[in-house]
Amino acid sequence: MEKNSKIYVAGHSGMVGSAIVRELERQGYTNIISRTHAELDLKNQADVEKFFEAEKPEYVFLAAAKVGGIVANQSALADFMYENMILEMNVIHSAWKSGVKKLEFLGSSCIYPRMAPQPMPESCLLTSELEKTNEAYALAKISGLKYCEFLNRQYGTDYISVMPTNLYGPNDNYHPEHSHVLPALIRRFHEAKEANASYVICWGDGSPLREFLYVDDLANLCVFLMNNYSGNETINAGTGKELTIKELAELVAKVIGYIGEIRWDASRPNGTPRKLLDVSKATKLGWKYKTELEDGIRLAYEDFLHNPKRAER
């Protein structure tokens, strides 16, 4: 990409999209375009096609998605599948029709099988069944990355896919029921500290192993790959490090300064037992994450404290 290339970031107001915009601006890119949901509903095929015909972006980062934690995914299976599949297909198809030079599709590590080998290599995709708690979202993301691959194979496009591990950071969703685990813990421990509560109840039994990547590190990788990688093979984005949810809860409590008891509600779902990405491909390309988890949680907590609208969602 040239510094004045016309770059469209779909989903620019979300956690991932806003981080990509920050990274592009940090690196001196000056021609970034975006649209709010009110200005452009990506689920509307005709409107998306009109947008691409009118704006003719050269590069596209597809970070728009309907996202949520385990409860949100389980309670709205059809919505998660339909909305994600339709918006990504509209953007990718319109990008192809309008002659976009390169597109980068952002997926999720939930595309990999529930009992995938650990760490999970990109090659384990579709080798066994998915985790049921987020199957609908995973199927939509698999469809998006496969459509990019098929366009490359049939029409010679240059569309790439990135599969991030669990993300956190500025502009996250801290909703008490519909957020992912780390922002949910930040809110829970913050409120417990404010209320001087003697204990906090966390979901599951604390045993699942998870990996977490600070969203600005992902954005750095996304721009790096747009400039340095082409191919049908998906690239995993992560740290290569993991910890239990119990250890995560204890770390969040430490950062926030909560000193009460942590109790576990085993009636709540754990999700996949372990999710660690094999990040050797990104490493071989010359990229490595920068933000360690405790430092990232401190930054995320600052975001929570200074973004009240995010905290209320």
PASE-909299 format. One record per residue (C-alpha): residue number from 1; residue in one letter; chain; x, y, z. Coordinates in nm, 4 decimals, padded with zeros to 6 digits. Layout:
PASE-909299
> resi/resn/chain/X/Y/Z
> NUM/A/A/X/Y/Z;
...
This chain:
PASE-909299
> resi/resn/chain/X/Y/Z
> 1/M/A/00.0000/00.0000/00.0000;
> 2/E/A/00.1137/00.3541/-00.0740;
> 3/K/A/00.0670/00.6181/00.1940;
> 4/N/A/-00.2061/00.7823/-00.0172;
> 5/S/A/-00.3757/00.4577/-00.1268;
> 6/K/A/-00.7523/00.4581/-00.0807;
> 7/I/A/-00.8179/00.2201/00.2094;
> 8/Y/A/-01.1611/00.1140/00.3316;
> 9/V/A/-01.1892/-00.0180/00.6877;
> 10/A/A/-01.5218/-00.1975/00.7284;
> 11/G/A/-01.6246/-00.1955/01.0935;
> 12/H/A/-01.4089/00.1057/01.1826;
> 13/S/A/-01.6044/00.1858/01.4999;
> 14/G/A/-01.5579/-00.1584/01.6533;
> 15/M/A/-01.2655/-00.2774/01.8616;
> 16/V/A/-01.0700/-00.4339/01.5742;
> 17/G/A/-01.1608/-00.1811/01.3066;
> 18/S/A/-01.0772/00.1193/01.5230;
> 19/A/A/-00.7412/-00.0378/01.6103;
> 20/I/A/-00.6657/-00.0855/01.2390;
> 21/V/A/-00.7514/00.2798/01.1732;
> 22/R/A/-00.5194/00.3856/01.4590;
> 23/E/A/-00.2368/00.1721/01.3189;
> 24/L/A/-00.2839/00.3005/00.9638;
> 25/E/A/-00.2785/00.6595/01.0874;
> 26/R/A/00.0266/00.5865/01.3058;
> 27/Q/A/00.2099/00.4585/00.9982;
> 28/G/A/00.1197/00.7667/00.7942;
> 29/Y/A/-00.1636/00.6431/00.5702;
> 30/T/A/-00.3734/00.9455/00.4755;
> 31/N/A/-00.6635/00.8234/00.2623;
> 32/I/A/-00.8721/00.6067/00.4948;
> 33/I/A/-01.2452/00.5834/00.4276;
> 34/S/A/-01.5182/00.4443/00.6507;
> 35/R/A/-01.8935/00.4419/00.6959;
> 36/T/A/-02.1053/00.4135/01.0081;
> 37/H/A/-02.3844/00.1563/01.0200;
> 38/A/A/-02.6339/00.4407/00.9779;
> 39/E/A/-02.4547/00.5521/00.6612;
> 40/L/A/-02.4093/00.2027/00.5152;
> 41/D/A/-02.5804/-00.1189/00.6247;
> 42/L/A/-02.3407/-00.3911/00.5124;
> 43/K/A/-02.6287/-00.6417/00.5134;
> 44/N/A/-02.7860/-00.4526/00.2221;
> 45/Q/A/-02.6266/-00.5888/-00.0949;
> 46/A/A/-02.7437/-00.3117/-00.3264;
> 47/D/A/-02.6165/-00.0376/-00.0954;
> 48/V/A/-02.2799/-00.2083/-00.0521;
> 49/E/A/-02.2398/-00.2422/-00.4274;
> 50/K/A/-02.3251/00.1259/-00.4754;
> 51/F/A/-02.0696/00.2229/-00.2128;
> 52/F/A/-01.7902/00.0267/-00.3822;
> 53/E/A/-01.8845/00.1576/-00.7260;
> 54/A/A/-01.8805/00.5165/-00.6018;
> 55/E/A/-01.5744/00.5081/-00.3748;
> 56/K/A/-01.3600/00.2473/-00.5544;
> 57/P/A/-01.1287/00.1662/-00.2618;
> 58/E/A/-00.7977/00.0028/-00.3544;
> 59/Y/A/-00.7537/-00.1906/-00.0293;
> 60/V/A/-01.0111/-00.3284/00.2145;
> 61/F/A/-00.9805/-00.4425/00.5750;
> 62/L/A/-01.2966/-00.6398/00.6553;
> 63/A/A/-01.3263/-00.6116/01.0330;
> 64/A/A/-01.7046/-00.5683/01.0558;
> 65/A/A/-01.8888/-00.8450/01.2409;
> 66/K/A/-02.1641/-00.9248/01.4853;
> 67/V/A/-01.9746/-01.0486/01.7904;
> 68/G/A/-02.0458/-01.1654/02.1448;
> 69/G/A/-01.9559/-01.4105/02.4170;
> 70/I/A/-02.0870/-01.7611/02.4843;
> 71/V/A/-02.4297/-01.6528/02.6095;
> 72/A/A/-02.4875/-01.4140/02.3188;
> 73/N/A/-02.3830/-01.6791/02.0670;
> 74/Q/A/-02.6068/-01.9458/02.2194;
> 75/S/A/-02.9119/-01.7240/02.2457;
> 76/A/A/-02.9000/-01.5885/01.8901;
> 77/L/A/-02.7582/-01.8678/01.6740;
> 78/A/A/-02.9504/-01.7761/01.3604;
> 79/D/A/-02.8749/-01.4057/01.3949;
> 80/F/A/-02.5022/-01.4639/01.4376;
> 81/M/A/-02.4866/-01.6878/01.1336;
> 82/Y/A/-02.7040/-01.4785/00.9029;
> 83/E/A/-02.5722/-01.1317/00.9876;
> 84/N/A/-02.2068/-01.2287/00.9711;
> 85/M/A/-02.2414/-01.4327/00.6559;
> 86/I/A/-02.4469/-01.1776/00.4647;
> 87/L/A/-02.2321/-00.8747/00.5506;
> 88/E/A/-01.9017/-01.0457/00.4735;
> 89/M/A/-02.0300/-01.1899/00.1465;
> 90/N/A/-02.1625/-00.8500/00.0410;
> 91/V/A/-01.8305/-00.6763/00.1118;
> 92/I/A/-01.6083/-00.9448/-00.0433;
> 93/H/A/-01.8272/-00.9835/-00.3515;
> 94/S/A/-01.8522/-00.6081/-00.4084;
> 95/A/A/-01.4772/-00.5732/-00.3605;
> 96/W/A/-01.4243/-00.8315/-00.6344;
> 97/K/A/-01.6783/-00.6690/-00.8687;
> 98/S/A/-01.5246/-00.3241/-00.8270;
> 99/G/A/-01.1662/-00.4404/-00.8777;
> 100/V/A/-01.0228/-00.3922/-00.5279;
> 101/K/A/-00.6468/-00.4634/-00.5386;
> 102/K/A/-00.6322/-00.6495/-00.2086;
> 103/L/A/-00.8702/-00.7463/00.0699;
> 104/E/A/-00.7961/-00.8735/00.4179;
> 105/F/A/-01.0654/-01.0766/00.5944;
> 106/L/A/-01.0672/-01.0906/00.9744;
> 107/G/A/-01.1977/-01.4139/01.1221;
> 108/S/A/-01.1690/-01.5845/01.4599;
> 109/S/A/-00.9894/-01.8775/01.6186;
> 110/C/A/-01.3318/-02.0340/01.6856;
> 111/I/A/-01.3205/-02.1594/01.3239;
> 112/Y/A/-01.0991/-02.4446/01.4401;
> 113/P/A/-01.2371/-02.7769/01.5725;
> 114/R/A/-01.3322/-02.8125/01.9365;
> 115/M/A/-01.0715/-03.0837/01.9905;
> 116/A/A/-00.8082/-02.9502/01.7516;
> 117/P/A/-00.4423/-03.0325/01.8109;
> 118/Q/A/-00.2732/-02.7771/02.0353;
> 119/P/A/-00.1329/-02.5335/01.9426;
> 120/M/A/-00.3835/-02.5124/01.6564;
> 121/P/A/-00.2223/-02.4944/01.3121;
> 122/E/A/-00.4057/-02.3336/01.0216;
> 123/S/A/-00.4159/-02.6761/00.8561;
> 124/C/A/-00.6541/-02.8231/01.1161;
> 125/L/A/-00.9496/-02.6273/00.9737;
> 126/L/A/-01.2522/-02.8515/00.9001;
> 127/T/A/-01.0812/-03.1678/01.0269;
> 128/S/A/-01.3450/-03.2371/01.2966;
> 129/E/A/-01.6554/-03.0854/01.4572;
> 130/L/A/-01.6765/-02.7315/01.5895;
> 131/E/A/-01.7438/-02.6109/01.9430;
> 132/K/A/-02.1243/-02.6003/01.9690;
> 133/T/A/-02.1409/-02.2825/02.1796;
> 134/N/A/-02.0167/-02.0672/01.8889;
> 135/E/A/-02.0803/-02.2934/01.5909;
> 136/A/A/-02.2983/-02.0424/01.4049;
> 137/Y/A/-02.0383/-01.7653/01.4215;
> 138/A/A/-01.7621/-02.0086/01.3258;
> 139/L/A/-01.9501/-02.1342/01.0204;
> 140/A/A/-02.0028/-01.7781/00.8993;
> 141/K/A/-01.6328/-01.6973/00.9382;
> 142/I/A/-01.5301/-02.0201/00.7653;
> 143/S/A/-01.7549/-01.9246/00.4744;
> 144/G/A/-01.5878/-01.5848/00.4484;
> 145/L/A/-01.2340/-01.7167/00.4409;
> 146/K/A/-01.3297/-01.9900/00.1933;
> 147/Y/A/-01.4971/-01.7364/-00.0361;
> 148/C/A/-01.1744/-01.5346/-00.0359;
> 149/E/A/-00.9792/-01.8509/-00.1181;
> 150/F/A/-01.2179/-01.9495/-00.3974;
> 151/L/A/-01.2051/-01.6024/-00.5547;
> 152/N/A/-00.8257/-01.6229/-00.5505;
> 153/R/A/-00.8327/-01.9623/-00.7178;
> 154/Q/A/-01.1003/-01.8811/-00.9751;
> 155/Y/A/-01.0268/-01.5175/-01.0558;
> 156/G/A/-00.6700/-01.4555/-00.9393;
> 157/T/A/-00.7631/-01.2033/-00.6703;
> 158/D/A/-00.5281/-01.1189/-00.3831;
> 159/Y/A/-00.7503/-01.1746/-00.0805;
> 160/I/A/-00.6015/-01.2916/00.2480;
> 161/S/A/-00.7474/-01.4090/00.5802;
> 162/V/A/-00.6279/-01.3547/00.9361;
> 163/M/A/-00.7564/-01.5603/01.2296;
> 164/P/A/-00.7027/-01.3825/01.5633;
> 165/T/A/-00.7094/-01.5447/01.9036;
> 166/N/A/-00.9171/-01.3857/02.1855;
> 167/L/A/-00.8840/-01.0081/02.1573;
> 168/Y/A/-00.9141/-00.7269/02.4094;
> 169/G/A/-00.8318/-00.3582/02.4361;
> 170/P/A/-00.9731/-00.0118/02.3556;
> 171/N/A/-01.3347/00.0000/02.2325;
> 172/D/A/-01.4169/-00.3444/02.3689;
> 173/N/A/-01.7703/-00.4426/02.4694;
> 174/Y/A/-01.8101/-00.4586/02.8488;
> 175/H/A/-02.1736/-00.5696/02.8593;
> 176/P/A/-02.2335/-00.7922/03.1674;
> 177/E/A/-02.4108/-01.0635/02.9665;
> 178/H/A/-02.2994/-01.0301/02.6046;
> 179/S/A/-01.9268/-00.9553/02.6280;
> 180/H/A/-01.6271/-01.1840/02.5960;
> 181/V/A/-01.4536/-01.3204/02.9023;
> 182/L/A/-01.1789/-01.0628/02.9615;
> 183/P/A/-01.3894/-00.7448/02.9335;
> 184/A/A/-01.6637/-00.9189/03.1338;
> 185/L/A/-01.4130/-00.9847/03.4123;
> 186/I/A/-01.2893/-00.6251/03.4021;
> 187/R/A/-01.6403/-00.4952/03.4545;
> 188/R/A/-01.7262/-00.7550/03.7182;
> 189/F/A/-01.4200/-00.6922/03.9343;
> 190/H/A/-01.4455/-00.3160/03.8932;
> 191/E/A/-01.8066/-00.3157/04.0131;
> 192/A/A/-01.7203/-00.5514/04.2995;
> 193/K/A/-01.4395/-00.3200/04.4093;
> 194/E/A/-01.6684/-00.0149/04.3896;
> 195/A/A/-01.9344/-00.1949/04.5942;
> 196/N/A/-01.6800/-00.3382/04.8402;
> 197/A/A/-01.8258/-00.6842/04.7657;
> 198/S/A/-01.6792/-00.9740/04.9634;
> 199/Y/A/-01.6827/-01.2095/04.6643;
> 200/V/A/-01.7229/-01.2232/04.2852;
> 201/I/A/-01.8907/-01.5065/04.0960;
> 202/C/A/-01.7245/-01.6065/03.7686;
> 203/W/A/-01.8692/-01.8368/03.5062;
> 204/G/A/-01.7593/-02.1988/03.4595;
> 205/D/A/-01.5022/-02.3783/03.6711;
> 206/G/A/-01.1973/-02.1740/03.5705;
> 207/S/A/-01.0196/-02.4639/03.3993;
> 208/P/A/-01.0318/-02.3734/03.0254;
> 209/L/A/-00.7052/-02.2499/02.8778;
> 210/R/A/-00.7123/-01.9331/02.6702;
> 211/E/A/-00.4774/-01.7068/02.4774;
> 212/F/A/-00.5226/-01.3290/02.4584;
> 213/L/A/-00.3889/-01.0719/02.2115;
> 214/Y/A/-00.4019/-00.6955/02.2614;
> 215/V/A/-00.6022/-00.5507/01.9737;
> 216/D/A/-00.3419/-00.2902/01.8746;
> 217/D/A/-00.0923/-00.5728/01.8262;
> 218/L/A/-00.3411/-00.7426/01.5948;
> 219/A/A/-00.3817/-00.4182/01.4000;
> 220/N/A/-00.0053/-00.3984/01.3571;
> 221/L/A/-00.0073/-00.7520/01.2147;
> 222/C/A/-00.2999/-00.6717/00.9844;
> 223/V/A/-00.1175/-00.3808/00.8221;
> 224/F/A/00.2040/-00.5860/00.8091;
> 225/L/A/00.0281/-00.8699/00.6264;
> 226/M/A/-00.1463/-00.6380/00.3839;
> 227/N/A/00.1982/-00.5165/00.2799;
> 228/N/A/00.3962/-00.8371/00.3083;
> 229/Y/A/00.1796/-01.1443/00.2507;
> 230/S/A/-00.0250/-01.2968/-00.0293;
> 231/G/A/-00.1656/-01.6487/-00.0473;
> 232/N/A/-00.4596/-01.8783/00.0190;
> 233/E/A/-00.3278/-01.9958/00.3528;
> 234/T/A/-00.4880/-01.8341/00.6559;
> 235/I/A/-00.2507/-01.6658/00.9025;
> 236/N/A/-00.3080/-01.7146/01.2761;
> 237/A/A/-00.2715/-01.4093/01.4989;
> 238/G/A/-00.1806/-01.4638/01.8622;
> 239/T/A/00.0903/-01.4650/02.1267;
> 240/G/A/00.1565/-01.8391/02.1524;
> 241/K/A/00.0993/-01.8097/02.5299;
> 242/E/A/-00.1957/-01.9357/02.7350;
> 243/L/A/-00.3349/-01.9334/03.0872;
> 244/T/A/-00.6403/-02.0761/03.2634;
> 245/I/A/-00.9521/-01.8653/03.3081;
> 246/K/A/-00.8888/-01.8944/03.6824;
> 247/E/A/-00.5434/-01.7424/03.6361;
> 248/L/A/-00.6935/-01.4743/03.4140;
> 249/A/A/-00.9535/-01.3837/03.6762;
> 250/E/A/-00.6840/-01.3558/03.9412;
> 251/L/A/-00.4749/-01.1332/03.7130;
> 252/V/A/-00.7683/-00.9027/03.6352;
> 253/A/A/-00.8495/-00.8794/04.0073;
> 254/K/A/-00.4861/-00.7867/04.0763;
> 255/V/A/-00.4802/-00.5135/03.8103;
> 256/I/A/-00.8082/-00.3634/03.9310;
> 257/G/A/-00.7159/-00.3943/04.2958;
> 258/Y/A/-00.9989/-00.6221/04.4048;
> 259/I/A/-00.9020/-00.8268/04.7132;
> 260/G/A/-01.2190/-01.0288/04.7800;
> 261/E/A/-01.2950/-01.3952/04.7121;
> 262/I/A/-01.3424/-01.5410/04.3639;
> 263/R/A/-01.6157/-01.8060/04.3396;
> 264/W/A/-01.6979/-02.0218/04.0372;
> 265/D/A/-02.0423/-02.1049/03.8976;
> 266/A/A/-01.9937/-02.4459/03.7341;
> 267/S/A/-02.3518/-02.4380/03.5990;
> 268/R/A/-02.2323/-02.1845/03.3409;
> 269/P/A/-02.0650/-02.3181/03.0227;
> 270/N/A/-01.6875/-02.3413/02.9954;
> 271/G/A/-01.6688/-02.3498/02.6168;
> 272/T/A/-01.3780/-02.5147/02.4376;
> 273/P/A/-01.1329/-02.6751/02.6862;
> 274/R/A/-00.8268/-02.5223/02.5233;
> 275/K/A/-00.7622/-02.2714/02.2433;
> 276/L/A/-00.3997/-02.1945/02.1676;
> 277/L/A/-00.2976/-02.0867/01.8197;
> 278/D/A/00.0101/-02.2023/01.6359;
> 279/V/A/00.1591/-01.8659/01.5374;
> 280/S/A/00.4682/-02.0016/01.3618;
> 281/K/A/00.3583/-01.8699/01.0194;
> 282/A/A/00.3336/-01.5104/01.1411;
> 283/T/A/00.6630/-01.5532/01.3261;
> 284/K/A/00.8384/-01.6802/01.0125;
> 285/L/A/00.7079/-01.3772/00.8228;
> 286/G/A/00.8862/-01.1593/01.0784;
> 287/W/A/00.6053/-01.0489/01.3114;
> 288/K/A/00.5720/-01.0813/01.6913;
> 289/Y/A/00.3288/-00.9340/01.9418;
> 290/K/A/00.4492/-00.6542/02.1716;
> 291/T/A/00.2018/-00.6197/02.4592;
> 292/E/A/00.2227/-00.8598/02.7535;
> 293/L/A/-00.1092/-00.9586/02.9102;
> 294/E/A/-00.0832/-00.7740/03.2416;
> 295/D/A/00.0212/-00.4525/03.0653;
> 296/G/A/-00.2620/-00.4955/02.8160;
> 297/I/A/-00.5186/-00.5484/03.0910;
> 298/R/A/-00.4048/-00.2238/03.2538;
> 299/L/A/-00.4549/-00.0420/02.9232;
> 300/A/A/-00.7955/-00.2060/02.8748;
> 301/Y/A/-00.9014/-00.1077/03.2275;
> 302/E/A/-00.8062/00.2525/03.1540;
> 303/D/A/-01.0242/00.2343/02.8441;
> 304/F/A/-01.3115/00.0960/03.0533;
> 305/L/A/-01.2798/00.3781/03.3052;
> 306/H/A/-01.2657/00.6550/03.0462;
> 307/N/A/-01.5277/00.5263/02.8023;
> 308/P/A/-01.8531/00.5231/03.0016;
> 309/K/A/-02.0673/00.4473/02.6977;
> 310/R/A/-01.8628/00.1330/02.6362;
> 311/A/A/-01.9022/00.0342/02.9985;
> 312/E/A/-02.2804/00.0698/02.9837;
> 313/R/A/-02.3424/-00.1420/02.6721;
